[in-house]
Amino acid sequence: MNKLFKLEENHTTVGREIMAGITTFFAMSYILFVNPEVLGSTGMPVQAVFLATILASIVGTVAIGLIANVPYALAPGMGLNAFFAYTVVLSLGYTWQEALAMVFICGIVNIIITFTSIRKAIILGIPESLQHAIGGGIGIFIAYIGIKNAGILQFIADPGTYTNNHGTITANSSIVPGLVTFNNAGVLVALAGVVITMYFVLRGRLSKNPIFKAGILISILLTTIIAILSGVVKVNLSTLFAENNLATAIHQMGQTFGAAFGPKGFGTLFSNSNRIIEVLMTVLAFSLTSIFDPIGTFIGTGRATGIFTDEDLKDMETSHGFSSKMDKALFADMIATPIGAIFGTSNTTVFVESAAGIGAGGRTGLTSIVVAIMFAISSFFLPLLSIVPTQATAPILIIVGMMMLSSFKEINWSDLSEAIPAFFTSVFMGFAYSISYGIAAGFITYIITKLVNGKPKEIKPVVWVVAILFVINFAVLAIL
């Protein structure tokens, strides 16, 4: 184990990696509940989506753990699944089989981009100040997810300023966020979880007691117990295992497995010549997010935690093929999406919640293998996962997000040409609830600041290309 994952070299232990893997799994386990619900709105069989989610997550997470030896986990991405369901299927009118075909095409395109080193050029073309801004921006993003999951925020919109799109409410800028009144048991449990997590994190840095090294996992368990005792989580042992049945999921997967290649998938996707441009633009929208979400996560969390050091980035710049750690991570990330499409789920991506496990001490691919094992186990014990509420994992995301804000100190905020793109990158990442949109805002404003300052030659070609692609993407989304 030590030799395979280089544990001593990465200053970690088997126990610490196991704790980190379990922590990451619980932080992202919500996808097992949410993804089937979102994709199920298209008519896809829910139990099949549940199993496809698990299988795609296992394949991607094992791949990145063994190939790149880094502590990241993959699963069908939030945002991408919503785009799949609410835009591609319910708004544009494509069948879910055709949407799966688009996801498969997206995966193949991204593999080609990775093999041809275009993705590497994108990473190397990101200015260093923006790399630090991405790290801090992901911290804001993670913390915001945690605060939202904790139920601490409420949003108020003026009457008549929102629309209902297949159950999803879209409000305009009149919506105002604010604190909830602290008379809700779930919110109080989450706040208790924040205090517990703070205690273990602070003591873990001061004490050599091994129990504090497992503090993040212990905080999840303690907060879950509080949730049960306070009635936030209701446990009914008689019905606990009756809600989901693995045999039923396997049977239903017969409807989704390979459906992308069937008569309702590729069989009709390009049959209408009037839709070809729209199909290609939709694939582009899928691809941009699939490409930049992992890049942002790798650079942001990697720089902040040392998973990807400056030496690793230099190694990637001079390496050939897939010899560097970053090259291997990018390749492993890409192979999961087409496999997930074959099983019957939307784009698979690196989960930013991996930072929770990294914060718990995960440093190698052993953390990823543990996450994959937990996903496999969850196929038998899904009802047990419902016992762990979001209030128990939300504090972890808040604390880890806070830690990642340290990347901001590397930015020269007194230099506006550096500060403006950094600001837009980090703010849009959090407030637009998208790593990719934050990168888009950063690239576009970076170009503007360089042009205004009369330094167009400092803009690398890849920055121009990416910014233009994002502008096209935004234009397509506006038309759709």
N, C-alpha and C positions, 0 to 999 in steps of 0.2 A: 504494500500500500504506500509506504513511504517513498519507494523508488518510482512507482508509477506516477504519483502525483507530486513528487518533489516536496514533501511536507516540510522537512527540515530546512530546505533551501528557502522556502516561503515563510519560515518562522511560524508554523502552525502545527496542530496536532489532529489526530483522528477525531477525538472527542469534540474539539472546537468546530471542526468541519461539519460534523453531524448536527450539532446544535445550530450552526448557521444554515444548513440545508433545511432543517425543520422550520426555522424562523422564516426563511424565504417562502417556503411552501405555504405556511399559514397566512403570510402577508399577501399572497397572490391567489389563494384558494377561492376567493370570491368569483374568479373567472369560471369556475365549475358551475356556479349557479347562474351567473349573468349571461354567459355566452349562449347556452341553450335557450334562455328566455328571449334574447335579442334575435337570434337566427330563427327561432321557432315562429316568430311573427311573420316569416315569409312562407310558412307552410311546411318547413322542414320538420321531420319527426324529432321531437325534443330529446328523447332518450338516445337516439343515434348521434345527435350533436354533442350530447354529454360525453359519450364514449369517444367520438372523434376528437373532442377537445383534449381528453386525456392522452390519446394515442399520439396526436400531433405534439403535445407538450413533452411527452416522454422522448420521442424521436429527436426533437430539437435540443432538449436539455442534455440528453446523453451525448449527442454529437458535440456540443460545445464544451462539455466537460472532458471528454476523451480526446478530442482533436486539439483544442486550444488550452486545456487545463486552466480555465478561468471560472470563477464562481458565479456564473450567470444562469438564469432560467428563462426558458421560452414558453410561450403559450399564445393562443389566438388573441390578437391585440384589441383592446377597447378602442373605440373610434373607428378602427378598420371594420369591425363587425357591424357597427352602427351604419357606416357608409354602405356596406354590403346590403344590409337589410332595408334601411329606410330610404336610401337614395337610389341604389342600383335596381333593387327589386320592386319596392313599393311605390317609388316615385317615377322611375324611368320605365317600369313595366317589364323588365327582363325576368325570366324564370330563375328560381334559385339555382337550378342546374347550370344555366348560362352564366350566372354570377360566379359559380364555382369554376367554370371554365376560364373566366377572366382572371380569377385568383391564380389558377395554374399557370396561365400565360405570364402573369406578373412574376411568379416565382422563377420561371425559366429565364425571363429577361434579366432579372436581378442576379441570377447565377452567372449569366454571360457577362454582365457588367462587372461582377466580382472577378471572374476568370481573366478578363481583359485588362485588369488593373485600373479600370476607370474609377471604381469605388475608392481604391487606394489614393488615386490622384485627388479625389474630392477631399479626403481626410487631410492629405498633405497640403492642400490648397487653403485650408481654413486658417486664417491668421491666428497667432497665438493668443491675442487678447480675446478673440471670439471663443477660442477653446476654453479659456477660463470662464467666460461669460456663460457658455453652455453648461459647465459644471455647476456654477451657482444657480443658473436658471432651472436646472433639473432639481436642485435642492428646493427651490420655491415650488416647483411642480409637485414634488413628492410630499412636501409639507402641506400643500393645498389639498392634495388627495386625502391626506390624513385628517385634516381639519374638517373636510367635507364628510368623510366616512364617520367621523366622531359625532356628526350631527350638530356641531357647534354653530353652523351658519344657517341662516334662513334668507330667502330672496323674495323681494316684494316687487311686483310689476303693476303698472297702471292698467286699469280695465281697458280691454280692446286693443292692447299692444302686444298680444301674443297669439300664436296659432297652434292648433292641435294637429300634428302630423302623425297619424296612426298611433296615437297614444303618447307621442313625444311632444312636449310643450316647447315651442320656440318663442322667446321673448326678445323685444328689441332693447336698445340701450337704456330704456327707462327703468329696467330692473335694477334694484338696489340691494346689495348684500348687507347683512347685519347679524348681530349676535342673537341667538335664541334666548328666550327666558329660561333660566336654569331650574325649571320645574319638571323636567322630563327625566325619567329614570335612566334611559339610555345615554343621554348626554352626561349625567352625573357619573355613570359608570365609566364612560370614556375619560372624563376628567380625573377620576381616581386612577385610571390606567396610565395617564400622562405622569401623574405624581409618582406612581410605582416605577414606571420606566425611568424617570429622571433619577430616582433613588439608586436603582441598580446600575445605570450608566455612570453616574458620578462615583459611586463606591467601587465600581469595576476598574476605574482608572486610578483609584487610590489604594485598593486592597489587593493582596496577592491570593486571597481566598478563592479557590476555583469556583465556588458557588456563584460568585459575582460575575465570572466570565460567561456563565450561562444566564445572566440576568435578563436578557431580552426575551428568551424563551420562557423563563420563570414569570416574567411580567405578563406575558400572554396568558399563561395558565392561571395566575392569580386573578387577573382581570376577568377571565372567563368564569371562574368560581364566583366572583362578586356578581357577575351578570346573572348567573343561575340563582344565587341566593336572593337577589333583588327582583327576580321575576322577569328580567329583560329577556332571558333565554328560558324557554319552557321545555323541559325534558319529559317526554312521554315514552317510556321504555316499550310499551306495548305496540306502538306504531312507529318507533324510531327507524326500523329497517324495512318498513312496508312501503315507503314512498317511492323507492327506486329499486329496480330489479335488473341485474346485469344480463340475465338471459333475454329480457325484453329489449334491452339496448342493443345486444348483439343481433337479435332478429331484425330490429328496425334499421340497423346499419346496412342491411341489404338494399335499402332504398337510396342511401347516400353514397356508399362506396362505389367509386368509379362513375358516379352520375354525371360528372363533368364531361365525360367522353361519350355519353349516351345521346339518343336522338333529341332530347330536350336540352342538351348542353351544347357541345361543339356542333351537333347536328343541325342546330338552328341559329347559332350565334352569328355566323357570317352569311346566312341565307338571304338576308335583306340588304342589298347594296346601299340603301339609303342610311343604314345604321352603322356602316363600317367605321366612319370617322368618329362617331359617338362612342363606339366600342373601344377604339384605340385611345381616345382621350380618357375614357373611364379606366382603362388599364394603366395609363400614365398617372392618373390620380392615385390608384392603388400603389403603384411602384414608388412614387416620390416619398410617400409616408413610410413604406417598407424599407426604403434605402436609408432615410435620414433618422428615423427613430432609433435604430440600433447604433448608428454612428454617434448620435448625440449622447446616448446612454453610455457607450463605451468610453468616449472621450471625457464626458462629464464625471461619471463615477470613477473611471480609471485614474484620472489625474488627481482627484480628491483623495483617493484611498491608496494609490500606489499599485493598483492592479495592472495598469498600463503606465509605465514610467516614461520619462523623456527618452531613455535609452531604447525602450520598446518602439517608440515612434520613429526614432532614427534608424533602428534595425529594419523597420518596415520600409523605410525610404530606400534603403540600399539592397534589400532582399530581392530574390528572384523566386517566382512561383509562390508557394505558400509555406515559406520557412519561418516567418516571424510570427509572434504570438497574435498580433492584430490581424494578420492575413488569415490565420487559422480560425480566429473567432468570427471574422466576416463570412468566411466560407461556410462554417457550421450554421451560422444564423440563416443563410440563404436557402439551405437544402430543406428546411422544415416547412416552408410555405407550400411548395408544390405537393409535398407528401400530405400535408394537412388538407389540401384541396381534394386529393384523391380519397381521403377518409371521409370528407364531408364537413369542412369547417373553413372559416375565413382566414385571412393572412395571419401567419404565426410570426411573432417578433420577440425581441429581447424585452423582458419586463423590467421596468424601472424599479419595481419592488425588490429586485435582486439586491438593491442597496441595503435593504433591511438585513439580509443575511451577511453581507459584507460588513455592515456595522456590527454584527454579532461575532465577527472574527473570521468569516469565510475568506480564504485566499486562493484556493485551488479548485480544480475540477471535481474534487471529491464532494464539495458542497453541491454541485450540480447533480451528481449521481444520486445523492441523498434526496434531492428535490424530485428527481425522476422516480425513485423508489416510492416516495410518498404519493405521487400521482398514481402510480400503479396500485398501491394499497387503497387509494381513495375510490377506485372502481368497485370495491367490495363494501366500503364503509362510508359512502357518501353522506348518509343521514348523520353520522357522527360529526362530520365537518360543520354541519349546521349548528352544532353546539358552540363552536368558536365564533363569536359575533364580530362584526366589523369594529365594535368599540374596543375589542382586545388587540386588534392589529393596527388600528389607526394611530395610537400613541407612538408605535415604533416608527411609522412613516414620518410623523411630525418631528421626532428627535433626530432621525437620520437626515431628513431634509435640512434641518437646522445645521447639522454638522457640515453638510456640503456647501453651505454659504461661505465657508472659508476660502473658496476659490476666488471670491471677489477681491480679496486683498492683493492678488497678483495683477489686478487691472489698474492702470494709471488713470484714475478718475479725473485728475486735473487736466488731462489732455482730451478735449472734447471730441477729437476725431477718433479716439479710442473709446471714450465713454458713451457716446451716442449709440453706436452699434451694439455695445455691450448691454446698455440699458434696454434697447428694444428686444434683443435676444432673450434676455432673462425675464423681462416683464411679460412678453407675449407667450413665452413658454408656459408660464403659470396661469395667466389670465385667459389665454385662448385654449388652455387645457390641451396643449399639443407641443411636443418636442419639435416636430417638423416645422410648425408654423413659427416657432421661436427662431429656428435656424433661418427660415425664409426671411423673417423681419430683419435679422442680423445681417444677412448677406446683402439685402437690398439697401439698407441704410449705410452699410459699409461702402458700397459703390458710390452712393450719393455723397458721403463725406469726402471720399477721395477725389471725386470730380470737382466738388466745390473748392477743395484745397489745391486744385491744380496738380494732382498726383495720380493721373489715370494709369501710368505705367506700373504703379505698385499693386494694381488689381490683377490678380492671376486669372488666366483664361477660365479656369474651372469655376471661379466665383461668378464670372459673367454668365457662363452656361447654366449654372444651377439657379441663379437669380432669375434668368429669363424663363427657365422651365417652371419655376414657381409662379411667376407672373401669368404664364399660359395656363397653369393649373387653376389659379384663382379665377381667371377669366372663364374657363370651362365650367367651374363650379357655379359661377354667377349665372351662366346661360342655362345650366341644368336646373 
